[in-house]
Amino acid sequence: MAGLNVSIAFFFLVVGVCQVLRWLSKRFLSPGPYGCLARELAGSLQLCTSCLELRMLVEIGPWGGGFGLDVVLTLLFLLFTVHGASFDGASANPTVTLQEFLLVESNLASTTAKLLAQGVGTGMGWAVTKLYWSWELTHFHLIQNLIVSECSSSIRTALHHAAFAEGTCSFLFHLVLLKLHSSHTMYRVPALAATVTFLTYTAGPFTGAFFNPALATVTTFHCSGNSFWDYVQVYWLGPLAGMLAALLLYQGNIPRLFQKNLLYSQKSKYKIPKARVMAHLEGEEPQRKRKGEKSTSEPR
């Protein structure tokens, strides 16, 4: 359990450092684009370091530390709850950033800048985690240093099944994200954390359940067992297709590409109560009768 306690302390340290970065960005940077980029970089750094350490516990913990999957899933839920509460509007996920662009919530320049910030943040997270592992504070990290150069691919099923699994995870995640977009943070954060935990438990044995292209790139693209194009299909194209499908199902269209609703009929925004319509029709009926009587009484 000593190794697990060191990892938990590392999680707290990472969140604290990233919170300091966010506080400094608010204090010294303008609240516009520079502050947004700083939040994305800090969020990606926080997410990458936490997920890499957690992934190490998943691979080594059961036989090296004696704890089961329930401990890892509990940590995953708590970590994503903390991430959702502390990210301050950052997504740290390229597919979420692209979704905002397709919803016309951001322009091309800011979207590109966010994607670059996420790439830099995850790269920094990978470098920081490797440095932390090199200190070998626990036997977990000693084992991790021995196997890190010979890591194997996270794809443990057929390629099309893996792409479908990542796409389905992304589809469900983005569908929940869209549904809870306007909900209060107190409800949205634990709901998203529970969704991520469930998807990781379900699809983790097959692909690692990343459904985050930036995180998957720094975590598994350098591992042997699959080609670069295989990884692109599973971890880039799969989550992108899942996001597009979720957006199309939820919105009925993709606002950035076309305005016409392809799935749902357009209804009037203002509905007239049925009672008012009936009263209006009953009021018109006597007037029609009087007009009819006048027209028959007039000489021809």
C-alpha positions as CSV (number, residue, x, y, z in Angstrom):
1,M,0.0,0.0,0.0
2,A,3.0,2.3,0.4
3,G,3.3,2.5,-3.4
4,L,-0.4,3.4,-3.7
5,N,0.0,6.2,-1.1
6,V,2.9,7.7,-3.1
7,S,0.8,7.7,-6.3
8,I,-2.1,9.4,-4.5
9,A,0.3,12.0,-3.1
10,F,1.5,12.5,-6.7
11,F,-2.1,13.1,-7.9
12,F,-2.6,15.8,-5.2
13,L,0.7,17.4,-6.1
14,V,-0.1,17.5,-9.8
15,V,-3.6,19.0,-9.2
16,G,-2.0,21.6,-6.8
17,V,0.7,22.6,-9.3
18,C,-1.9,23.0,-12.1
19,Q,-4.2,25.0,-9.9
20,V,-1.3,27.4,-9.2
21,L,-0.7,27.7,-13.0
22,R,-4.4,28.5,-13.5
23,W,-4.3,31.1,-10.7
24,L,-1.2,32.7,-12.2
25,S,-2.7,32.8,-15.7
26,K,-5.8,34.5,-14.3
27,R,-3.7,37.0,-12.4
28,F,-1.2,37.9,-15.1
29,L,-2.9,37.1,-18.4
30,S,-5.9,38.7,-20.0
31,P,-9.2,36.7,-19.6
32,G,-9.4,36.4,-23.4
33,P,-7.5,33.9,-25.7
34,Y,-4.3,33.8,-23.7
35,G,-6.0,32.8,-20.5
36,C,-8.0,30.2,-22.4
37,L,-4.8,28.7,-23.8
38,A,-3.1,28.6,-20.4
39,R,-6.1,26.8,-19.0
40,E,-6.0,24.2,-21.8
41,L,-2.3,23.7,-21.3
42,A,-2.6,23.3,-17.5
43,G,-5.7,21.0,-18.0
44,S,-3.8,18.8,-20.5
45,L,-0.8,18.6,-18.3
46,Q,-2.9,17.6,-15.3
47,L,-4.9,15.0,-17.2
48,C,-1.9,13.4,-18.9
49,T,0.2,13.0,-15.8
50,S,-2.7,11.6,-13.8
51,C,-3.8,9.2,-16.5
52,L,-0.2,7.9,-17.0
53,E,0.3,7.2,-13.3
54,L,-3.1,5.6,-13.1
55,R,-2.4,3.5,-16.2
56,M,0.8,2.3,-14.5
57,L,-1.2,1.2,-11.5
58,V,-3.6,-0.6,-13.7
59,E,-0.8,-2.6,-15.4
60,I,1.4,-3.3,-12.3
61,G,-0.9,-2.8,-9.3
62,P,-2.9,-6.1,-9.4
63,W,0.2,-8.4,-9.3
64,G,2.8,-5.9,-7.9
65,G,0.7,-4.3,-5.2
66,G,-2.1,-6.8,-4.5
67,F,-5.0,-4.4,-5.1
68,G,-7.8,-5.0,-7.5
69,L,-9.6,-3.2,-10.3
70,D,-12.0,-1.7,-7.8
71,V,-9.3,0.5,-6.3
72,V,-8.2,1.8,-9.7
73,L,-11.8,2.5,-10.8
74,T,-12.4,4.4,-7.6
75,L,-9.3,6.5,-8.1
76,L,-10.4,7.1,-11.8
77,F,-13.8,8.4,-10.7
78,L,-12.3,10.6,-8.0
79,L,-9.7,12.0,-10.4
80,F,-12.1,12.9,-13.1
81,T,-14.4,14.5,-10.5
82,V,-11.5,16.6,-9.4
83,H,-10.5,17.3,-13.1
84,G,-14.1,18.4,-14.0
85,A,-14.3,20.7,-11.0
86,S,-10.8,22.3,-11.5
87,F,-10.4,22.6,-15.2
88,D,-12.2,26.0,-15.3
89,G,-13.7,25.6,-18.7
90,A,-10.8,23.7,-20.4
91,S,-11.6,20.4,-22.1
92,A,-8.0,18.9,-22.5
93,N,-9.6,16.8,-25.3
94,P,-9.2,17.6,-29.0
95,T,-12.6,16.1,-29.9
96,V,-14.4,18.3,-27.4
97,T,-12.6,21.3,-28.9
98,L,-13.6,20.3,-32.4
99,Q,-17.2,19.8,-31.2
100,E,-17.2,23.4,-30.0
101,F,-15.9,24.5,-33.4
102,L,-18.7,22.6,-35.2
103,L,-21.3,24.1,-32.8
104,V,-20.0,27.6,-33.9
105,E,-18.9,28.3,-30.3
106,S,-15.3,29.1,-31.4
107,N,-13.6,30.2,-34.6
108,L,-10.9,28.4,-36.5
109,A,-8.0,30.4,-35.0
110,S,-8.9,29.7,-31.4
111,T,-9.7,26.1,-32.1
112,T,-6.2,25.6,-33.7
113,A,-4.5,27.4,-30.8
114,K,-6.4,25.1,-28.3
115,L,-5.3,22.0,-30.1
116,L,-1.7,23.1,-30.1
117,A,-2.0,23.9,-26.4
118,Q,-3.4,20.5,-25.7
119,G,-0.6,18.9,-27.6
120,V,2.1,20.9,-25.7
121,G,0.3,20.1,-22.4
122,T,0.2,16.4,-23.0
123,G,3.8,16.4,-24.1
124,M,4.8,18.2,-21.0
125,G,2.8,15.7,-18.9
126,W,4.6,12.8,-20.5
127,A,8.0,14.3,-19.9
128,V,7.2,15.2,-16.2
129,T,5.8,11.7,-15.6
130,K,8.9,10.0,-17.1
131,L,11.1,12.2,-14.9
132,Y,9.0,11.3,-11.8
133,W,9.2,7.6,-12.7
134,S,13.0,7.8,-13.0
135,W,13.3,8.7,-9.3
136,E,12.0,5.2,-8.6
137,L,10.2,6.2,-5.4
138,T,8.3,2.9,-5.2
139,H,8.8,-0.6,-6.6
140,F,6.0,0.2,-9.0
141,H,8.1,2.9,-10.7
142,L,11.2,0.6,-10.7
143,I,9.2,-2.0,-12.7
144,Q,7.7,0.7,-14.9
145,N,11.2,1.9,-15.9
146,L,12.2,-1.6,-16.8
147,I,9.2,-2.2,-19.1
148,V,8.5,1.4,-20.5
149,S,11.0,1.0,-23.4
150,E,9.3,-2.3,-24.5
151,C,5.7,-1.4,-24.0
152,S,3.1,-3.2,-26.1
153,S,0.1,-1.8,-28.0
154,S,-3.1,-1.1,-26.1
155,I,-5.1,-2.6,-29.0
156,R,-6.0,-6.1,-27.9
157,T,-8.6,-6.9,-30.4
158,A,-9.2,-6.8,-34.2
159,L,-8.5,-3.4,-35.7
160,H,-12.1,-2.6,-36.8
161,H,-13.4,-3.8,-33.4
162,A,-10.9,-1.5,-31.6
163,A,-12.0,1.5,-33.8
164,F,-15.6,0.7,-33.1
165,A,-15.0,0.5,-29.4
166,E,-13.2,3.9,-29.3
167,G,-15.9,5.4,-31.5
168,T,-18.7,4.1,-29.3
169,C,-16.9,5.4,-26.1
170,S,-16.6,8.8,-27.8
171,F,-20.2,8.8,-29.0
172,L,-21.6,8.0,-25.5
173,F,-19.2,10.5,-23.8
174,H,-20.1,13.3,-26.1
175,L,-23.8,12.5,-26.0
176,V,-23.7,12.9,-22.2
177,L,-21.6,16.0,-22.5
178,L,-24.1,17.6,-24.9
179,K,-27.0,16.6,-22.7
180,L,-25.5,18.1,-19.6
181,H,-24.0,21.1,-21.3
182,S,-26.3,23.6,-19.5
183,S,-26.6,21.6,-16.2
184,H,-25.2,22.8,-12.9
185,T,-21.6,21.9,-12.3
186,M,-22.6,20.0,-9.1
187,Y,-24.6,17.5,-11.3
188,R,-22.5,17.6,-14.5
189,V,-19.1,16.8,-13.0
190,P,-20.0,13.6,-11.2
191,A,-22.2,12.4,-14.1
192,L,-19.3,12.8,-16.6
193,A,-16.9,11.2,-14.1
194,A,-19.2,8.2,-13.7
195,T,-19.6,8.0,-17.6
196,V,-15.8,8.0,-18.0
197,T,-15.4,5.3,-15.3
198,F,-18.0,3.1,-16.8
199,L,-16.6,3.4,-20.3
200,T,-13.1,2.7,-19.1
201,Y,-14.3,-0.4,-17.2
202,T,-16.2,-1.6,-20.3
203,A,-13.7,-0.9,-23.2
204,G,-10.4,-0.7,-21.2
205,P,-9.5,-4.4,-21.8
206,F,-9.8,-3.9,-25.6
207,T,-8.3,-0.5,-26.4
208,G,-7.4,1.2,-23.1
209,A,-10.6,3.4,-23.5
210,F,-8.8,6.7,-24.2
211,F,-11.4,8.4,-26.5
212,N,-9.0,11.3,-26.3
213,P,-6.6,11.6,-29.3
214,A,-4.0,13.7,-27.5
215,L,-3.8,11.4,-24.5
216,A,-3.7,8.3,-26.7
217,T,-0.9,9.8,-28.8
218,V,1.5,10.3,-26.0
219,T,0.5,7.1,-24.2
220,T,0.5,4.3,-26.8
221,F,1.6,5.6,-30.2
222,H,5.3,4.8,-29.4
223,C,4.5,1.2,-28.4
224,S,5.2,-1.7,-30.6
225,G,2.6,-4.1,-32.0
226,N,0.7,-1.8,-34.4
227,S,1.6,0.7,-37.1
228,F,1.2,4.4,-36.9
229,W,-1.8,4.2,-39.3
230,D,-3.4,1.6,-37.1
231,Y,-3.2,3.9,-34.2
232,V,-4.6,6.8,-36.2
233,Q,-7.6,4.8,-37.3
234,V,-8.4,3.6,-33.7
235,Y,-7.4,6.6,-31.6
236,W,-8.0,9.6,-33.9
237,L,-10.6,8.6,-36.5
238,G,-12.6,6.4,-34.1
239,P,-13.2,9.2,-31.5
240,L,-13.8,11.8,-34.2
241,A,-16.5,9.7,-35.9
242,G,-18.1,9.0,-32.5
243,M,-18.2,12.8,-31.8
244,L,-19.7,13.6,-35.2
245,A,-22.4,10.9,-34.7
246,A,-23.3,12.2,-31.2
247,L,-23.5,15.7,-32.5
248,L,-25.7,14.7,-35.4
249,L,-28.0,12.7,-33.2
250,Y,-28.3,15.4,-30.6
251,Q,-28.6,18.4,-32.9
252,G,-30.1,16.8,-36.0
253,N,-27.4,18.7,-38.0
254,I,-23.8,20.0,-37.7
255,P,-24.2,23.8,-37.5
256,R,-20.8,24.7,-38.9
257,L,-21.4,22.6,-42.0
258,F,-25.1,23.0,-42.8
259,Q,-28.2,24.6,-41.1
260,K,-30.9,22.2,-42.3
261,N,-32.1,19.7,-39.7
262,L,-31.7,16.3,-41.2
263,L,-33.3,14.2,-38.4
264,Y,-35.9,16.2,-36.7
265,S,-38.8,18.3,-38.1
266,Q,-38.7,22.0,-37.3
267,K,-41.6,23.0,-34.9
268,S,-42.9,26.4,-34.2
269,K,-41.2,28.0,-31.2
270,Y,-44.5,29.4,-29.9
271,K,-47.4,27.0,-29.3
272,I,-51.0,28.3,-29.1
273,P,-53.0,26.6,-26.3
274,K,-55.8,24.3,-27.7
275,A,-58.5,26.0,-25.5
276,R,-57.7,29.4,-27.0
277,V,-57.9,28.0,-30.5
278,M,-61.3,26.4,-29.8
279,A,-62.6,29.6,-28.3
280,H,-61.4,31.6,-31.3
281,L,-63.2,29.2,-33.7
282,E,-66.4,29.2,-31.6
283,G,-66.4,33.0,-31.6
284,E,-66.0,33.1,-35.4
285,E,-68.9,30.8,-36.0
286,P,-71.8,33.2,-35.0
287,Q,-70.2,35.9,-37.1
288,R,-70.2,33.7,-40.1
289,K,-73.9,32.8,-39.5
290,R,-74.9,36.5,-39.3
291,K,-73.0,37.3,-42.5
292,G,-74.9,34.4,-44.1
293,E,-78.3,35.7,-42.9
294,K,-77.5,39.2,-44.2
295,S,-76.5,38.0,-47.6
296,T,-79.7,35.9,-47.9
297,S,-82.0,38.8,-46.8
298,E,-80.6,41.2,-49.3
299,P,-82.7,41.6,-52.5
300,R,-81.3,40.2,-55.7
